[in-house]
Amino acid sequence: MTNAPSHTSPATLPPVLPRQQAYDLIRSGKINEALEPARALQAAFERGEIDDRGLKIALSVFSSYRPELTAQIVENAETRSGDYLSLLAAGLHYTGLVWLKRTFRLGRDIPEANRTLMVDAAQKADIYLSRALHATAQPSVAYSQKQLTAMTFGQDPWDLYAEGLRRCPNSMLIREGLLLALRAEWGGQGDYSSMRAVLTRPENRDLPAEQQRHLAALELGYEAHHHLHFKDDKDGAYRLYQESLTIMPTIHVLTAMIDAPDTDNAMAEGYLEQVLELDPNNDHARARLGVRHGLRGRSAYGLKLLRDAWTWGDPYASDVHNTFTHHLMLGRMVFRLGF
């Protein structure tokens, strides 16, 4: 089992259930047992003992969209209508569906058929997340998920950020959500000044040094992302990614480095291992590695990684799964026929 990051001794908090174990509990009608580790972490966060990033690990089974869990998750939320974690679980489930239907494409390239499904899922997510805001003192994860759906639909991030931090002043997830919403290609109006300004805002100046470095590394990684995907500047992007890593390894940058031009397969495996130390259920990184291996001659292993991520509802894996599978099958057929 994996312990969530903590400012206290790990022995004071219960271990986070492996995602598959939590999944099996939900399928067998024991959803409250699957939620117990998150309840303890939420209580520790409200006491100021941990930051809230560990809560995302404990709740991963809900945000990893699995349609066969919908009935159990929704029934539990409706039955326990005043329980924060039950409501949050339903909100996370539908937020996962929003992101899955959004796909990993540019906004203009989202399939038209997906847009209505996105709106419907976002409305359902908002119902449960809005209820969750009134069910506990510091509903930071609910705020961070509302930030995510707002960003997805191009809405202004500042009101949610201000209200969220007023109620949850120690939340890192809410701060991370603002940085994501202010990326140059989203709400940053094409430059990096809005993200950079977040680092020196009054509410961030007195954060612990480790948290300040985390935000600084994340901001630099988002600048690199824009260079890579929107300025066609690979050299500049990977220079910034490396600079970000010198500040602090983050999931975003480590995942990007899996595909770096100078990364060989052994290095890519090492980057994935680092990602999984931070987030044991990071399907996007697994999918990235799967595609990399599949395109470099390890098709069976690559396809296994990709299919696993696809099963758990990763948008990137869903985007490339059918195309990638067809590519590999065609390649094997050509090889066997001797063309």
BATI-952961 format. One record per residue: y, z, x of N, C-alpha, C in turn; residue in three letters. Coordinates in pm, whole numbers, padded with zeros to 5 digits, always signed. Layout:
# BATI-952961
YZXYZXYZXALA...
This chain:
# BATI-952961
-00119+00000+00083+00000+00000+00000+00124+00000+00087MET+00235-00048+00031+00359-00061+00107+00461+00038+00058THR+00522+00112+00146+00628+00203+00108+00761+00130+00104ASN+00840+00154+00002+00971+00094-00007+01064+00158+00095ALA+01166+00082+00146+01260+00138+00241+01325+00265+00187PRO+01339+00365+00270+01387+00494+00223+01469+00563+00331SER+01564+00646+00285+01638+00731+00378+01570+00867+00392HIS+01460+00888+00323+01387+01014+00331+01251+00987+00389THR+01175+01094+00412+01039+01077+00462+00957+00998+00361SER+00878+00897+00408+00797+00820+00315+00703+00906+00231PRO+00667+01024+00283+00574+01110+00210+00635+01164+00082ALA+00768+01160+00070+00833+01215-00050+00832+01116-00165THR+00794+00992-00142+00794+00890-00246+00654+00829-00259LEU+00617+00791-00380+00485+00730-00396+00482+00591-00335PRO+00365+00546-00290+00356+00410-00238+00373+00308-00351PRO+00431+00193-00316+00446+00086-00413+00312+00017-00431VAL+00274-00005-00555+00147-00070-00582+00148-00214-00532LEU+00040-00260-00470+00029-00403-00442+00046-00481-00572PRO+00110-00597-00562+00144-00672-00682+00023-00706-00766ARG-00087-00747-00703-00206-00782-00780-00260-00660-00855GLN-00253-00544-00793-00300-00422-00860-00213-00393-00982GLN-00081-00407-00966+00010-00386-01079-00019-00487-01190ALA-00044-00611-01151-00079-00716-01247-00204-00678-01326TYR-00305-00632-01257-00431-00595-01322-00410-00479-01419ASP-00324-00384-01383-00295-00273-01473-00230-00323-01602LEU-00134-00415-01588-00066-00468-01707-00165-00542-01796ILE-00251-00622-01734-00348-00699-01811-00447-00608-01885ARG-00470-00490-01829-00565-00398-01893-00495-00300-01987SER-00367-00324-02016-00295-00241-02111-00235-00115-02052GLY-00225-00107-01919-00172+00013-01854-00039-00015-01787LYS+00054-00073-01861+00181-00115-01803+00262+00004-01752ILE+00253+00118-01817+00330+00234-01772+00282+00284-01636ASN+00152+00269-01608+00104+00303-01474+00162+00207-01370GLU+00176+00081-01407+00235-00017-01315+00382+00014-01287ALA+00449+00082-01381+00591+00113-01367+00618+00246-01296LEU+00516+00330-01279+00538+00464-01226+00605+00467-01088GLU+00560+00385-00990+00629+00389-00861+00777+00355-00872PRO+00812+00260-00959+00953+00225-00977+01031+00339-01040ALA+00967+00415-01128+01036+00530-01188+01074+00631-01080ARG+00983+00657-00988+01012+00753-00881+01122+00700-00789ALA+01121+00570-00761+01224+00512-00676+01360+00512-00744LEU+01362+00484-00875+01488+00488-00949+01548+00628-00946GLN+01462+00728-00965+01510+00867-00960+01565+00901-00822ALA+01496+00855-00717+01542+00881-00580+01674+00809-00553ALA+01689+00689-00605+01816+00616-00589+01929+00692-00658PHE+01906+00740-00778+02010+00812-00851+02045+00944-00783GLU+01951+01000-00706+01981+01122-00629+02049+01090-00496ARG+02064+00963-00464+02129+00923-00340+02039+00928-00218GLY+01907+00932-00237+01815+00944-00126+01775+00810-00065GLU+01781+00702-00142+01744+00569-00094+01845+00469-00147ILE+01848+00349-00086+01923+00242-00151+01829+00169-00246ASP+01882+00076-00321+01805+00019-00432+01726-00106-00396ASP+01727-00147-00270+01652-00268-00235+01501-00249-00252ARG+01453-00127-00228+01311-00100-00244+01264-00113-00388GLY+01356-00098-00483+01318-00112-00623+01271-00253-00654LEU+01329-00353-00586+01289-00491-00611+01143-00513-00572LYS+01098-00446-00466+00958-00458-00425+00867-00396-00532ILE+00906-00278-00579+00824-00208-00678+00814-00284-00810ALA+00912-00369-00838+00917-00441-00966+00878-00588-00953LEU+00824-00624-00839+00798-00765-00812+00703-00829-00913SER+00608-00754-00964+00512-00812-01059+00582-00860-01186VAL+00698-00802-01218+00770-00841-01338+00862-00961-01311PHE+00925-00965-01196+01015-01076-01165+00940-01200-01117SER+00813-01186-01078+00729-01301-01045+00673-01355-01176SER+00732-01459-01227+00706-01498-01366+00562-01541-01388TYR+00493-01467-01476+00356-01498-01518+00355-01499-01671ARG+00343-01616-01733+00354-01623-01880+00248-01543-01953PRO+00132-01521-01890+00027-01445-01956+00061-01297-01969GLU+00170-01253-01902+00213-01113-01914+00323-01093-02016LEU+00376-01202-02072+00493-01192-02160+00469-01097-02277THR+00358-01113-02346+00334-01032-02466+00333-00883-02433ALA+00262-00846-02325+00254-00704-02290+00390-00648-02250GLN+00464-00726-02171+00595-00679-02121+00694-00663-02236ILE+00698-00761-02325+00792-00755-02437+00753-00645-02535VAL+00625-00633-02566+00582-00527-02658+00617-00389-02603GLU+00598-00370-02472+00630-00242-02411+00780-00214-02420ASN+00863-00316-02397+01008-00298-02404+01052-00264-02547ALA+00992-00328-02644+01029-00301-02783+00978-00165-02829GLU+00863-00126-02780+00806+00004-02819+00882+00118-02754THR+00924+00098-02628+00996+00202-02554+01141+00157-02536ARG+01209+00143-02649+01340+00076-02650+01451+00155-02582SER+01425+00282-02549+01526+00360-02477+01490+00385-02332GLY+01386+00320-02284+01337+00344-02148+01389+00237-02054ASP+01463+00278-01952+01529+00184-01861+01430+00089-01796TYR+01323+00143-01737+01231+00057-01662+01158-00040-01752LEU+01125+00000-01874+01058-00091-01967+01149-00206-02006SER+01275-00175-02035+01372-00279-02069+01401-00368-01949LEU+01413-00307-01833+01440-00384-01712+01325-00479-01682LEU+01203-00434-01701+01087-00520-01675+01094-00647-01759ALA+01131-00634-01886+01143-00752-01972+01257-00842-01926ALA+01369-00780-01887+01480-00860-01837+01445-00935-01711GLY+01374-00869-01620+01329-00934-01496+01235-01051-01527LEU+01146-01031-01622+01049-01134-01658+01121-01261-01705HIS+01219-01245-01791+01290-01363-01843+01387-01420-01741TYR+01441-01335-01652+01524-01388-01544+01440-01475-01452THR+01315-01433-01426+01225-01516-01347+01202-01651-01411GLY+01194-01654-01545+01176-01781-01615+01301-01867-01604LEU+01420-01805-01612+01545-01881-01594+01543-01953-01460VAL+01510-01880-01354+01512-01937-01220+01405-02043-01203TRP+01289-02023-01265+01183-02122-01258+01226-02252-01325LEU+01289-02243-01440+01333-02363-01511+01456-02426-01446LYS+01534-02344-01375+01647-02401-01303+01600-02494-01192ARG+01484-02462-01135+01423-02532-01021+01503-02504-00894THR+01456-02564-00783+01526-02546-00655+01616-02666-00625PHE+01641-02747-00725+01724-02865-00706+01872-02830-00716ARG+01957-02923-00677+02099-02910-00704+02120-02906-00855LEU+02229-02842-00897+02255-02827-01039+02251-02958-01116GLY+02307-03062-01057+02311-03191-01127+02172-03254-01140ARG+02076-03205-01063+01942-03265-01063+01841-03186-01145ASP+01884-03079-01212+01792-03003-01296+01745-03094-01410ILE+01616-03104-01435+01569-03190-01545+01634-03152-01678PRO+01676-03251-01752+01744-03227-01879+01659-03143-01973GLU+01527-03168-01972+01437-03095-02060+01436-02945-02029ALA+01473-02907-01907+01470-02766-01867+01592-02688-01915ASN+01700-02757-01945+01826-02686-01970+01820-02599-02094ARG+01765-02651-02202+01751-02570-02323+01661-02450-02299THR+01553-02471-02222+01462-02362-02189+01532-02256-02104LEU+01618-02300-02012+01695-02206-01931+01784-02118-02017MET+01856-02181-02109+01948-02107-02195+01872-02007-02281VAL+01760-02050-02337+01680-01961-02420+01630-01841-02340ASP+01579-01866-02220+01530-01756-02135+01644-01664-02095ALA+01762-01721-02065+01877-01639-02026+01922-01549-02140ALA+01918-01601-02262+01957-01520-02378+01860-01403-02397GLN+01731-01430-02379+01632-01322-02391+01649-01220-02279LYS+01672-01269-02157+01695-01177-02044+01815-01088-02071ALA+01922-01148-02124+02045-01072-02146+02025-00962-02251ASP+01944-00988-02351+01917-00886-02453+01860-00760-02388ILE+01760-00778-02305+01693-00661-02246+01775-00598-02134TYR+01842-00681-02054+01923-00626-01945+02043-00551-02001LEU+02104-00601-02109+02218-00531-02169+02175-00398-02227SER+02057-00394-02290+02006-00265-02339+01979-00170-02223ARG+01928-00225-02114+01894-00141-01999+02017-00074-01939ALA+02133-00140-01948+02255-00083-01892+02290+00051-01956LEU+02242+00075-02076+02276+00198-02149+02163+00301-02144HIS+02059+00272-02068+01939+00357-02071+01925+00448-01951ALA+02014+00438-01854+02007+00526-01737+02146+00535-01674THR+02163+00631-01585+02296+00654-01527+02338+00544-01431ALA+02243+00494-01352+02278+00396-01248+02183+00275-01257GLN+02210+00185-01350+02120+00071-01372+02150-00045-01277PRO+02139-00021-01149+02185-00120-01051+02103-00248-01054SER+01971-00237-01072+01889-00359-01073+01924-00444-01195VAL+01952-00380-01308+01991-00456-01427+02121-00530-01401ALA+02217-00465-01336+02342-00534-01303+02317-00651-01209TYR+02232-00631-01109+02208-00739-01012+02142-00859-01079SER+02056-00833-01178+01992-00944-01249+02089-01015-01343GLN+02180-00942-01404+02284-01006-01484+02375-01090-01395LYS+02400-01043-01272+02476-01124-01177+02404-01257-01149GLN+02272-01250-01134+02196-01369-01101+02204-01473-01213LEU+02187-01430-01338+02196-01526-01447+02338-01578-01464THR+02437-01491-01443+02576-01538-01452+02603-01644-01347ALA+02558-01621-01224+02576-01718-01117+02508-01850-01151MET+02386-01842-01207+02311-01961-01239+02386-02051-01336THR+02464-01990-01426+02539-02067-01525+02686-02083-01488PHE+02719-02054-01362+02855-02079-01313+02961-01985-01367GLY+02923-01864-01406+03019-01770-01463+03083-01684-01353GLN+03199-01630-01381+03273-01549-01284+03195-01423-01252ASP+03177-01390-01122+03093-01275-01085+03167-01142-01077PRO+03300-01143-01084+03375-01025-01045+03367-00910-01144TRP+03367-00937-01274+03362-00828-01371+03232-00749-01360ASP+03120-00820-01350+02992-00751-01335+02988-00672-01205LEU+03043-00729-01099+03045-00660-00970+03126-00530-00980TYR+03245-00539-01037+03332-00421-01045+03271-00313-01134ALA+03220-00353-01250+03160-00255-01341+03033-00196-01280GLU+02953-00282-01216+02829-00235-01157+02853-00134-01046GLY+02948-00162-00957+02974-00069-00847+03042+00058-00894LEU+03119+00050-01003+03179+00171-01057+03070+00268-01100ARG+02965+00216-01161+02856+00302-01206+02753+00329-01098ARG+02738+00236-01005+02634+00246-00901+02698+00222-00765CYS+02780+00315-00717+02859+00289-00596+02777+00269-00469PRO+02651+00312-00468+02568+00297-00348+02477+00174-00354ASN+02494+00089-00453+02403-00024-00471+02425-00132-00366SER+02319-00167-00295+02323-00284-00208+02291-00411-00285MET+02209-00402-00388+02173-00520-00465+02294-00582-00532LEU+02385-00500-00582+02506-00552-00646+02596-00619-00543ILE+02606-00562-00425+02686-00623-00319+02624-00756-00275ARG+02492-00758-00259+02424-00882-00223+02444-00988-00330GLU+02442-00946-00456+02461-01040-00566+02597-01107-00561GLY+02701-01032-00523+02833-01092-00512+02837-01194-00399LEU+02782-01160-00283+02778-01256-00173+02709-01385-00214LEU+02597-01373-00284+02524-01492-00328+02608-01576-00423LEU+02678-01510-00514+02760-01582-00611+02880-01650-00547ALA+02923-01600-00431+03041-01656-00365+03006-01754-00254LEU+02880-01798-00246+02847-01903-00149+02936-02024-00173ARG+02964-02095-00068+03060-02205-00075+03025-02306-00184ALA+02895-02332-00203+02854-02433-00301+02847-02376-00442GLU+02863-02243-00458+02860-02183-00591+03001-02144-00633TRP+03044-02025-00598+03175-01979-00643+03280-01972-00535GLY+03247-02022-00415+03338-02007-00302+03437-02119-00284GLY+03439-02212-00378+03536-02322-00375+03530-02403-00245GLN+03410-02414-00187+03392-02502-00074+03418-02441+00062GLY+03458-02314+00069+03477-02253+00201+03413-02115+00203ASP+03427-02045+00315+03357-01919+00337+03448-01797+00327TYR+03575-01819+00295+03671-01709+00299+03637-01600+00197SER+03588-01639+00078+03557-01539-00024+03443-01449+00020SER+03340-01509+00080+03229-01427+00129+03274-01336+00242MET+03348-01391+00335+03394-01311+00449+03478-01193+00404ARG+03559-01215+00300+03647-01109+00252+03568-00992+00192ALA+03449-01020+00140+03367-00913+00083+03334-00807+00189VAL+03315-00850+00313+03273-00759+00419+03378-00654+00450LEU+03503-00684+00424+03611-00591+00459+03675-00529+00336THR+03616-00546+00221+03670-00482+00101+03660-00330+00115ARG+03752-00256+00052+03755-00110+00069+03622-00042+00039PRO+03550-00090-00064+03425-00024-00102+03312-00048-00003GLU+03335-00138+00094+03231-00168+00192+03262-00114+00332ASN+03383-00070+00353+03422-00027+00489+03351+00099+00534ARG+03316+00186+00439+03255+00314+00476+03105+00316+00455ASP+03045+00200+00434+02899+00195+00423+02836+00235+00555LEU+02714+00286+00553+02642+00310+00679+02636+00182+00763PRO+02632+00199+00894+02638+00084+00985+02526-00016+00957ALA+02406+00034+00926+02293-00056+00900+02321-00145+00779GLU+02382-00090+00676+02412-00168+00556+02524-00268+00582GLN+02622-00229+00663+02728-00324+00699+02672-00441+00779GLN+02580-00413+00872+02519-00522+00948+02437-00613+00858ARG+02368-00552+00763+02288-00632+00670+02376-00731+00595HIS+02487-00685+00542+02577-00774+00468+02638-00880+00559LEU+02674-00841+00682+02732-00937+00775+02631-01046+00812ALA+02507-01006+00835+02403-01103+00869+02375-01195+00752ALA+02375-01139+00631+02350-01219+00512+02462-01320+00490LEU+02585-01276+00507+02699-01368+00490+02691-01484+00587GLU+02660-01455+00712+02651-01561+00812+02536-01657+00779LEU+02427-01602+00727+02316-01686+00686+02354-01780+00573GLY+02439-01734+00481+02483-01822+00373+02578-01931+00425TYR+02656-01899+00526+02736-02004+00589+02645-02110+00651GLU+02540-02064+00719+02445-02157+00781+02379-02244+00675ALA+02342-02184+00563+02279-02256+00453+02369-02372+00406HIS+02498-02345+00397+02591-02449+00353+02601-02561+00457HIS+02604-02524+00583+02607-02626+00689+02483-02715+00681HIS+02367-02653+00656+02242-02728+00657+02228-02820+00536LEU+02255-02766+00418+02222-02839+00296+02339-02914+00232HIS+02461-02882+00273+02576-02945+00208+02672-03013+00305PHE+02658-02987+00436+02742-03054+00535+02662-03141+00630LYS+02529-03144+00610+02439-03223+00695+02463-03192+00843ASP+02476-03065+00872+02505-03019+01008+02391-02928+01053ASP+02279-02987+01092+02162-02908+01129+02188-02824+01254LYS+02251-02883+01354+02275-02808+01477+02362-02686+01450ASP+02470-02707+01374+02559-02596+01341+02489-02491+01257GLY+02405-02538+01165+02334-02445+01077+02243-02353+01157ALA+02160-02410+01243+02064-02327+01314+02129-02242+01423TYR+02244-02285+01469+02322-02200+01559+02369-02075+01484ARG+02415-02094+01360+02459-01981+01279+02341-01893+01235LEU+02228-01955+01205+02109-01876+01171+02071-01785+01288TYR+02072-01839+01409+02038-01758+01526+02139-01646+01546GLN+02266-01676+01524+02369-01573+01537+02346-01463+01434GLU+02308-01502+01312+02279-01404+01209+02163-01314+01250SER+02058-01372+01309+01942-01293+01351+01977-01191+01458LEU+02076-01222+01541+02116-01125+01643+02183-01002+01582THR+02240-01020+01463+02301-00906+01394+02194-00821+01327ILE+02107-00888+01249+01996-00820+01181+01910-00926+01113MET+01779-00918+01128+01693-01012+01054+01703-00989+00903PRO+01723-01094+00828+01723-01087+00682+01622-01186+00628THR+01577-01162+00507+01477-01248+00445+01526-01391+00438ILE+01650-01410+00397+01705-01545+00381+01699-01623+00511HIS+01741-01564+00620+01747-01636+00747+01607-01655+00806VAL+01525-01553+00800+01388-01567+00852+01313-01678+00779LEU+01334-01689+00648+01270-01796+00572+01322-01932+00614THR+01452-01942+00635+01510-02069+00680+01455-02110+00815ALA+01429-02013+00902+01382-02045+01037+01239-02098+01038MET+01164-02079+00930+01030-02138+00921+01037-02289+00936ILE+01145-02350+00887+01161-02495+00891+01249-02545+01004ASP+01291-02456+01094+01382-02498+01201+01318-02604+01291ALA+01398-02697+01344+01343-02806+01426+01261-02759+01546PRO+01301-02649+01608+01232-02602+01728+01122-02501+01698ASP+01092-02478+01570+00990-02381+01533+00853-02447+01529THR+00760-02397+01611+00623-02449+01602+00546-02365+01500ASP+00419-02399+01478+00343-02331+01374+00324-02183+01402ASN+00304-02148+01528+00287-02006+01563+00415-01927+01536ALA+00529-01987+01571+00657-01922+01544+00681-01908+01394MET+00645-02013+01319+00663-02009+01174+00582-01896+01113ALA+00458-01878+01161+00376-01766+01114+00443-01633+01145GLU+00505-01625+01264+00573-01502+01301+00692-01473+01211GLY+00767-01577+01174+00880-01556+01083+00830-01509+00947TYR+00719-01568+00901+00665-01524+00772+00623-01378+00779LEU+00559-01337+00887+00517-01198+00899+00638-01103+00891GLU+00748-01144+00952+00869-01061+00946+00922-01055+00803GLN+00919-01169+00733+00963-01169+00593+00878-01073+00511VAL+00747-01078+00530+00657-00997+00449+00666-00849+00483LEU+00715-00816+00602+00742-00676+00633+00858-00624+00547GLU+00954-00712+00520+01070-00676+00438+01040-00688+00290LEU+00958-00785+00253+00924-00810+00113+00782-00865+00106ASP+00684-00779+00080+00543-00822+00083+00508-00931-00017PRO+00595-00955-00116+00563-01050-00221+00656-01171-00220ASN+00704-01208-00103+00800-01318-00097+00727-01452-00106ASN+00719-01504-00227+00646-01629-00250+00719-01749-00193ASP+00851-01745-00190+00925-01859-00140+00893-01884+00008HIS+00888-01779+00086+00856-01794+00228+00713-01846+00244ALA+00620-01795+00164+00482-01845+00170+00476-01993+00136ARG+00551-02033+00034+00551-02174-00006+00609-02262+00104ALA+00716-02217+00166+00776-02293+00276+00676-02311+00390ARG+00608-02203+00423+00509-02214+00530+00393-02304+00488LEU+00354-02296+00361+00246-02380+00312+00277-02527+00326GLY+00397-02567+00287+00437-02708+00301+00440-02747+00447VAL+00493-02660+00531+00499-02690+00674+00361-02717+00730ARG+00267-02629+00703+00132-02647+00755+00065-02771+00695HIS+00087-02794+00566+00027-02910+00504+00072-03040+00565GLY+00199-03048+00602+00254-03169+00662+00220-03182+00810LEU+00164-03077+00867+00133-03079+01010-00018-03067+01035ARG-00096-03113+00938-00239-03127+00962-00326-03014+00916GLY-00269-02904+00864-00351-02793+00815-00342-02790+00663ARG-00391-02897+00600-00367-02917+00457-00434-02811+00371SER-00557-02773+00402-00628-02675+00319-00555-02541+00319ALA-00514-02496+00438-00443-02369+00449-00306-02379+00382TYR-00237-02490+00408-00105-02508+00348-00110-02511+00197GLY-00210-02580+00142-00221-02590-00003-00256-02455-00065LEU-00336-02375+00005-00370-02242-00045-00244-02156-00058LYS-00160-02157+00046-00035-02081+00041+00055-02130-00072LEU+00066-02261-00083+00153-02319-00184+00105-02287-00325LEU-00026-02300-00347-00080-02273-00481-00064-02127-00520ARG-00080-02038-00423-00063-01896-00452+00081-01868-00495ASP+00178-01924-00423+00318-01906-00460+00349-01968-00596ALA+00289-02083-00623+00307-02151-00751+00252-02066-00866TRP+00137-02003-00843+00077-01918-00946+00171-01804-00985THR+00245-01752-00886+00335-01639-00912+00474-01684-00957TRP+00492-01812-00987+00616-01857-01049+00730-01885-00954GLY+00701-01914-00827+00809-01946-00734+00866-02084-00767ASP+00999-02096-00784+01058-02225-00824+01036-02336-00722PRO+01050-02306-00594+01029-02409-00491+00885-02457-00494TYR+00791-02366-00501+00650-02404-00507+00622-02489-00630ALA+00683-02452-00742+00665-02530-00865+00722-02670-00850SER+00836-02682-00782+00899-02813-00761+00811-02907-00681ASP+00749-02853-00575+00680-02942-00480+00529-02945-00500VAL+00473-02858-00584+00328-02843-00591+00258-02974-00627HIS+00296-03034-00738+00225-03155-00781+00243-03270-00683ASN+00368-03288-00635+00395-03395-00538+00318-03373-00409THR+00317-03248-00363+00252-03215-00238+00100-03234-00250PHE+00043-03188-00363-00101-03204-00385-00139-03352-00388THR-00058-03433-00457-00084-03577-00464-00077-03639-00324HIS+00022-03596-00245+00039-03649-00109-00085-03620-00024HIS-00135-03497-00034-00252-03460+00046-00377-03534+00000LEU-00396-03545-00131-00514-03616-00182-00511-03763-00142MET-00392-03825-00149-00379-03965-00110-00409-03981+00038LEU-00359-03887+00120-00384-03894+00264-00531-03883+00296GLY-00602-03794+00227-00745-03780+00251-00820-03907+00208ARG-00778-03967+00096-00844-04089+00048-00827-04202+00146MET-00705-04219+00198-00678-04323+00296-00762-04303+00421VAL-00773-04176+00464-00852-04146+00584-00998-04183+00563PHE-01053-04147+00445-01194-04174+00418-01222-04324+00405ARG-01126-04399+00349-01147-04542+00331-01123-04622+00460LEU-01062-04555+00559-01043-04620+00688-00924-04713+00698GLY-00824-04699+00609-00705-04787+00619-00620-04746+00739PHE
